[in-house]
């Protein structure tokens, strides 16, 4: 956190983290939950599943400093 003076008033600098959450449900055929999770992760990494602005569900603001 930096402290600076502006017009004789004390001004502080803060770091704010902004986190947007996107969510979508995909169906995966697999033998068990672990295999399904691994397939979904691979599909996401290979861009077979893409999240769009319409998938937006939440925004969170966190003060770091």
Biopython code that builds the backbone (N, CA, C, O; Angstrom):
import numpy as np
from Bio.PDB.StructureBuilder import StructureBuilder

atoms = [
    (1, "UNK", "N", (0.851, -1.166, 0.000)),
    (1, "UNK", "CA", (0.000, 0.000, 0.000)),
    (1, "UNK", "C", (0.900, 1.234, 0.000)),
    (1, "UNK", "O", (1.741, 1.388, 0.886)),
    (2, "UNK", "N", (0.730, 2.103, -0.978)),
    (2, "UNK", "CA", (1.495, 3.345, -1.062)),
    (2, "UNK", "C", (0.690, 4.493, -0.480)),
    (2, "UNK", "O", (-0.530, 4.551, -0.633)),
    (3, "UNK", "N", (1.379, 5.402, 0.187)),
    (3, "UNK", "CA", (0.726, 6.586, 0.738)),
    (3, "UNK", "C", (1.236, 7.794, -0.027)),
    (3, "UNK", "O", (2.443, 8.027, -0.098)),
    (4, "UNK", "N", (0.320, 8.561, -0.600)),
    (4, "UNK", "CA", (0.690, 9.777, -1.337)),
    (4, "UNK", "C", (-0.183, 10.924, -0.856)),
    (4, "UNK", "O", (-1.291, 10.723, -0.358)),
    (5, "UNK", "N", (0.353, 12.153, -1.020)),
    (5, "UNK", "CA", (-0.419, 13.336, -0.640)),
    (5, "UNK", "C", (-0.951, 14.005, -1.895)),
    (5, "UNK", "O", (-0.231, 14.164, -2.881)),
    (6, "UNK", "N", (-2.204, 14.392, -1.851)),
    (6, "UNK", "CA", (-2.851, 15.059, -2.973)),
    (6, "UNK", "C", (-3.746, 16.134, -2.386)),
    (6, "UNK", "O", (-4.679, 15.835, -1.640)),
    (7, "UNK", "N", (-3.465, 17.390, -2.723)),
    (7, "UNK", "CA", (-4.256, 18.519, -2.218)),
    (7, "UNK", "C", (-4.345, 18.503, -0.692)),
    (7, "UNK", "O", (-5.404, 18.753, -0.116)),
    (8, "UNK", "N", (-3.219, 18.207, -0.053)),
    (8, "UNK", "CA", (-3.134, 18.204, 1.414)),
    (8, "UNK", "C", (-4.009, 17.131, 2.071)),
    (8, "UNK", "O", (-4.189, 17.151, 3.289)),
    (9, "UNK", "N", (-4.546, 16.213, 1.301)),
    (9, "UNK", "CA", (-5.314, 15.107, 1.877)),
    (9, "UNK", "C", (-4.507, 13.830, 1.707)),
    (9, "UNK", "O", (-3.766, 13.670, 0.737)),
    (10, "UNK", "N", (-4.660, 12.943, 2.644)),
    (10, "UNK", "CA", (-3.968, 11.673, 2.588)),
    (10, "UNK", "C", (-4.689, 10.755, 1.589)),
    (10, "UNK", "O", (-5.894, 10.536, 1.706)),
    (11, "UNK", "N", (-3.959, 10.227, 0.619)),
    (11, "UNK", "CA", (-4.535, 9.302, -0.364)),
    (11, "UNK", "C", (-3.760, 7.993, -0.312)),
    (11, "UNK", "O", (-2.530, 7.994, -0.267)),
    (12, "UNK", "N", (-4.466, 6.901, -0.317)),
    (12, "UNK", "CA", (-3.862, 5.581, -0.256)),
    (12, "UNK", "C", (-4.071, 4.857, -1.583)),
    (12, "UNK", "O", (-5.051, 5.106, -2.285)),
    (13, "UNK", "N", (-3.160, 3.972, -1.918)),
    (13, "UNK", "CA", (-3.292, 3.135, -3.110)),
    (13, "UNK", "C", (-3.572, 1.718, -2.664)),
    (13, "UNK", "O", (-2.857, 1.169, -1.827)),
    (14, "UNK", "N", (-4.621, 1.121, -3.228)),
    (14, "UNK", "CA", (-5.010, -0.236, -2.874)),
    (14, "UNK", "C", (-4.960, -1.131, -4.096)),
    (14, "UNK", "O", (-5.149, -0.670, -5.222)),
    (15, "UNK", "N", (-4.707, -2.404, -3.876)),
    (15, "UNK", "CA", (-4.815, -3.408, -4.925)),
    (15, "UNK", "C", (-6.138, -4.142, -4.731)),
    (15, "UNK", "O", (-6.402, -4.695, -3.663)),
    (16, "UNK", "N", (-6.964, -4.140, -5.773)),
    (16, "UNK", "CA", (-8.265, -4.789, -5.719)),
    (16, "UNK", "C", (-8.285, -5.895, -6.766)),
    (16, "UNK", "O", (-8.053, -5.647, -7.949)),
    (17, "UNK", "N", (-8.561, -7.104, -6.327)),
    (17, "UNK", "CA", (-8.698, -8.218, -7.259)),
    (17, "UNK", "C", (-10.160, -8.306, -7.687)),
    (17, "UNK", "O", (-11.063, -8.291, -6.851)),
    (18, "UNK", "N", (-10.384, -8.399, -9.000)),
    (18, "UNK", "CA", (-11.726, -8.553, -9.543)),
    (18, "UNK", "C", (-11.805, -9.944, -10.179)),
    (18, "UNK", "O", (-11.043, -10.269, -11.089)),
    (19, "UNK", "N", (-12.739, -10.753, -9.681)),
    (19, "UNK", "CA", (-12.877, -12.129, -10.158)),
    (19, "UNK", "C", (-14.271, -12.295, -10.762)),
    (19, "UNK", "O", (-15.281, -12.090, -10.089)),
    (20, "UNK", "N", (-14.309, -12.670, -12.043)),
    (20, "UNK", "CA", (-15.579, -12.974, -12.690)),
    (20, "UNK", "C", (-15.720, -14.487, -12.777)),
    (20, "UNK", "O", (-14.761, -15.191, -13.094)),
    (21, "UNK", "N", (-16.907, -14.977, -12.496)),
    (21, "UNK", "CA", (-17.159, -16.405, -12.559)),
    (21, "UNK", "C", (-18.102, -16.708, -13.720)),
    (21, "UNK", "O", (-19.181, -16.129, -13.838)),
    (22, "UNK", "N", (-17.663, -17.631, -14.571)),
    (22, "UNK", "CA", (-18.483, -18.139, -15.664)),
    (22, "UNK", "C", (-18.760, -19.601, -15.369)),
    (22, "UNK", "O", (-17.923, -20.290, -14.788)),
    (23, "UNK", "N", (-19.933, -20.077, -15.767)),
    (23, "UNK", "CA", (-20.294, -21.453, -15.457)),
    (23, "UNK", "C", (-21.137, -22.049, -16.583)),
    (23, "UNK", "O", (-21.984, -21.374, -17.169)),
    (24, "UNK", "N", (-20.887, -23.320, -16.872)),
    (24, "UNK", "CA", (-21.679, -24.035, -17.866)),
    (24, "UNK", "C", (-21.644, -25.519, -17.497)),
    (24, "UNK", "O", (-20.653, -26.002, -16.948)),
    (25, "UNK", "N", (-22.700, -26.222, -17.791)),
    (25, "UNK", "CA", (-22.771, -27.658, -17.512)),
    (25, "UNK", "C", (-22.628, -28.408, -18.834)),
    (25, "UNK", "O", (-23.344, -28.134, -19.798)),
    (26, "UNK", "N", (-21.699, -29.352, -18.865)),
    (26, "UNK", "CA", (-21.500, -30.177, -20.059)),
    (26, "UNK", "C", (-21.737, -31.638, -19.681)),
    (26, "UNK", "O", (-21.477, -32.047, -18.549)),
    (27, "UNK", "N", (-22.226, -32.405, -20.628)),
    (27, "UNK", "CA", (-22.434, -33.834, -20.400)),
    (27, "UNK", "C", (-21.251, -34.602, -20.952)),
    (27, "UNK", "O", (-20.802, -34.358, -22.072)),
    (28, "UNK", "N", (-20.748, -35.536, -20.150)),
    (28, "UNK", "CA", (-19.587, -36.343, -20.517)),
    (28, "UNK", "C", (-19.936, -37.805, -20.268)),
    (28, "UNK", "O", (-20.461, -38.154, -19.210)),
    (29, "UNK", "N", (-19.645, -38.647, -21.235)),
    (29, "UNK", "CA", (-19.850, -40.084, -21.073)),
    (29, "UNK", "C", (-18.526, -40.696, -20.601)),
    (29, "UNK", "O", (-17.494, -40.559, -21.257)),
    (30, "UNK", "N", (-18.581, -41.374, -19.451)),
    (30, "UNK", "CA", (-17.363, -41.969, -18.882)),
    (30, "UNK", "C", (-17.751, -43.132, -17.973)),
    (30, "UNK", "O", (-18.922, -43.315, -17.641)),
    (31, "UNK", "N", (-16.756, -43.906, -17.582)),
    (31, "UNK", "CA", (-16.989, -45.073, -16.727)),
    (31, "UNK", "C", (-17.196, -44.703, -15.261)),
    (31, "UNK", "O", (-17.874, -45.428, -14.533)),
    (32, "UNK", "N", (-16.613, -43.569, -14.814)),
    (32, "UNK", "CA", (-16.774, -43.145, -13.422)),
    (32, "UNK", "C", (-16.596, -41.627, -13.330)),
    (32, "UNK", "O", (-16.262, -40.970, -14.315)),
    (33, "UNK", "N", (-16.826, -41.082, -12.129)),
    (33, "UNK", "CA", (-16.760, -39.628, -11.926)),
    (33, "UNK", "C", (-15.379, -39.057, -12.234)),
    (33, "UNK", "O", (-15.259, -38.005, -12.861)),
    (34, "UNK", "N", (-14.333, -39.762, -11.786)),
    (34, "UNK", "CA", (-12.966, -39.272, -11.995)),
    (34, "UNK", "C", (-12.647, -39.191, -13.487)),
    (34, "UNK", "O", (-12.071, -38.205, -13.948)),
    (35, "UNK", "N", (-13.020, -40.222, -14.240)),
    (35, "UNK", "CA", (-12.794, -40.220, -15.685)),
    (35, "UNK", "C", (-13.590, -39.111, -16.361)),
    (35, "UNK", "O", (-13.103, -38.469, -17.292)),
    (36, "UNK", "N", (-14.811, -38.889, -15.894)),
    (36, "UNK", "CA", (-15.642, -37.824, -16.458)),
    (36, "UNK", "C", (-15.003, -36.459, -16.206)),
    (36, "UNK", "O", (-14.974, -35.605, -17.091)),
    (37, "UNK", "N", (-14.494, -36.267, -14.998)),
    (37, "UNK", "CA", (-13.834, -35.005, -14.666)),
    (37, "UNK", "C", (-12.598, -34.789, -15.537)),
    (37, "UNK", "O", (-12.388, -33.692, -16.057)),
    (38, "UNK", "N", (-11.789, -35.822, -15.697)),
    (38, "UNK", "CA", (-10.592, -35.704, -16.534)),
    (38, "UNK", "C", (-10.950, -35.401, -17.989)),
    (38, "UNK", "O", (-10.282, -34.598, -18.640)),
    (39, "UNK", "N", (-12.005, -36.043, -18.498)),
    (39, "UNK", "CA", (-12.443, -35.764, -19.869)),
    (39, "UNK", "C", (-12.912, -34.317, -20.014)),
    (39, "UNK", "O", (-12.579, -33.648, -20.992)),
    (40, "UNK", "N", (-13.679, -33.840, -19.047)),
    (40, "UNK", "CA", (-14.174, -32.460, -19.100)),
    (40, "UNK", "C", (-13.010, -31.472, -19.054)),
    (40, "UNK", "O", (-13.009, -30.481, -19.785)),
    (41, "UNK", "N", (-12.027, -31.734, -18.206)),
    (41, "UNK", "CA", (-10.859, -30.855, -18.124)),
    (41, "UNK", "C", (-10.090, -30.849, -19.440)),
    (41, "UNK", "O", (-9.633, -29.797, -19.886)),
    (42, "UNK", "N", (-9.945, -32.008, -20.059)),
    (42, "UNK", "CA", (-9.251, -32.103, -21.338)),
    (42, "UNK", "C", (-10.036, -31.368, -22.437)),
    (42, "UNK", "O", (-9.452, -30.670, -23.266)),
    (43, "UNK", "N", (-11.352, -31.534, -22.431)),
    (43, "UNK", "CA", (-12.190, -30.830, -23.406)),
    (43, "UNK", "C", (-12.029, -29.318, -23.259)),
    (43, "UNK", "O", (-11.951, -28.595, -24.252)),
    (44, "UNK", "N", (-11.979, -28.850, -22.016)),
    (44, "UNK", "CA", (-11.818, -27.414, -21.761)),
    (44, "UNK", "C", (-10.446, -26.931, -22.250)),
    (44, "UNK", "O", (-10.351, -25.908, -22.927)),
    (45, "UNK", "N", (-9.399, -27.661, -21.910)),
    (45, "UNK", "CA", (-8.042, -27.282, -22.326)),
    (45, "UNK", "C", (-7.897, -27.288, -23.845)),
    (45, "UNK", "O", (-7.164, -26.470, -24.402)),
    (46, "UNK", "N", (-8.591, -28.207, -24.516)),
    (46, "UNK", "CA", (-8.523, -28.293, -25.969)),
    (46, "UNK", "C", (-9.542, -27.382, -26.669)),
    (46, "UNK", "O", (-9.720, -27.444, -27.886)),
    (47, "UNK", "N", (-10.199, -26.544, -25.877)),
    (47, "UNK", "CA", (-11.174, -25.560, -26.368)),
    (47, "UNK", "C", (-12.375, -26.205, -27.059)),
    (47, "UNK", "O", (-13.000, -25.598, -27.929)),
    (48, "UNK", "N", (-12.690, -27.437, -26.664)),
    (48, "UNK", "CA", (-13.920, -28.064, -27.128)),
    (48, "UNK", "C", (-15.098, -27.554, -26.314)),
    (48, "UNK", "O", (-16.246, -27.633, -26.753)),
    (49, "UNK", "N", (-14.815, -27.036, -25.138)),
    (49, "UNK", "CA", (-15.796, -26.358, -24.295)),
    (49, "UNK", "C", (-15.271, -24.947, -24.089)),
    (49, "UNK", "O", (-14.162, -24.755, -23.592)),
    (50, "UNK", "N", (-16.071, -23.967, -24.473)),
    (50, "UNK", "CA", (-15.674, -22.565, -24.348)),
    (50, "UNK", "C", (-16.761, -21.840, -23.569)),
    (50, "UNK", "O", (-17.948, -21.988, -23.859)),
    (51, "UNK", "N", (-16.352, -21.058, -22.583)),
    (51, "UNK", "CA", (-17.305, -20.274, -21.800)),
    (51, "UNK", "C", (-17.412, -18.868, -22.397)),
    (51, "UNK", "O", (-16.409, -18.244, -22.743)),
    (52, "UNK", "N", (-18.639, -18.393, -22.507)),
    (52, "UNK", "CA", (-18.933, -17.104, -23.143)),
    (52, "UNK", "C", (-19.532, -16.134, -22.125)),
    (52, "UNK", "O", (-19.909, -16.544, -21.027)),
    (53, "UNK", "N", (-19.621, -14.847, -22.482)),
    (53, "UNK", "CA", (-20.229, -13.874, -21.562)),
    (53, "UNK", "C", (-21.633, -14.267, -21.097)),
    (53, "UNK", "O", (-22.033, -13.903, -19.991)),
    (54, "UNK", "N", (-22.375, -14.990, -21.902)),
    (54, "UNK", "CA", (-23.711, -15.445, -21.490)),
    (54, "UNK", "C", (-23.649, -16.437, -20.329)),
    (54, "UNK", "O", (-24.656, -16.672, -19.661)),
    (55, "UNK", "N", (-22.470, -17.023, -20.086)),
    (55, "UNK", "CA", (-22.282, -17.980, -19.000)),
    (55, "UNK", "C", (-21.916, -17.300, -17.676)),
    (55, "UNK", "O", (-21.641, -17.978, -16.686)),
    (56, "UNK", "N", (-21.913, -15.972, -17.659)),
    (56, "UNK", "CA", (-21.542, -15.195, -16.477)),
    (56, "UNK", "C", (-22.535, -15.443, -15.344)),
    (56, "UNK", "O", (-23.747, -15.441, -15.562)),
    (57, "UNK", "N", (-22.009, -15.658, -14.116)),
    (57, "UNK", "CA", (-22.906, -15.827, -12.968)),
    (57, "UNK", "C", (-22.576, -14.918, -11.781)),
    (57, "UNK", "O", (-23.440, -14.687, -10.935)),
    (58, "UNK", "N", (-21.324, -14.388, -11.696)),
    (58, "UNK", "CA", (-20.980, -13.615, -10.497)),
    (58, "UNK", "C", (-19.717, -12.788, -10.714)),
    (58, "UNK", "O", (-18.864, -13.140, -11.528)),
    (59, "UNK", "N", (-19.610, -11.686, -9.976)),
    (59, "UNK", "CA", (-18.381, -10.898, -9.896)),
    (59, "UNK", "C", (-18.068, -10.676, -8.421)),
    (59, "UNK", "O", (-18.950, -10.346, -7.628)),
    (60, "UNK", "N", (-16.797, -10.862, -8.065)),
    (60, "UNK", "CA", (-16.369, -10.691, -6.669)),
    (60, "UNK", "C", (-15.215, -9.695, -6.645)),
    (60, "UNK", "O", (-14.345, -9.743, -7.514)),
    (61, "UNK", "N", (-15.193, -8.806, -5.676)),
    (61, "UNK", "CA", (-14.134, -7.825, -5.487)),
    (61, "UNK", "C", (-13.443, -8.116, -4.158)),
    (61, "UNK", "O", (-14.100, -8.235, -3.125)),
    (62, "UNK", "N", (-12.104, -8.230, -4.189)),
    (62, "UNK", "CA", (-11.348, -8.550, -2.985)),
    (62, "UNK", "C", (-10.237, -7.516, -2.814)),
    (62, "UNK", "O", (-9.444, -7.294, -3.729)),
    (63, "UNK", "N", (-10.182, -6.889, -1.645)),
    (63, "UNK", "CA", (-9.119, -5.941, -1.341)),
    (63, "UNK", "C", (-7.883, -6.735, -0.915)),
    (63, "UNK", "O", (-7.918, -7.447, 0.088)),
    (64, "UNK", "N", (-6.791, -6.615, -1.677)),
    (64, "UNK", "CA", (-5.563, -7.351, -1.363)),
    (64, "UNK", "C", (-4.664, -6.554, -0.435)),
    (64, "UNK", "O", (-4.105, -7.109, 0.510)),
    (65, "UNK", "N", (-4.517, -5.266, -0.690)),
    (65, "UNK", "CA", (-3.665, -4.391, 0.144)),
    (65, "UNK", "C", (-4.318, -3.057, 0.285)),
    (65, "UNK", "O", (-3.775, -2.170, 0.945)),
]
sb = StructureBuilder()
sb.init_structure("model")
sb.init_model(0)
sb.init_chain("A")
sb.init_seg("    ")
for serial, (resi, resn, name, xyz) in enumerate(atoms, 1):
    if name == "N":
        sb.init_residue(resn, " ", resi, " ")
    sb.init_atom(name, np.array(xyz, "f"), 0.0, 1.0, " ", f" {name:<3s}", serial, name[0])
structure = sb.get_structure()
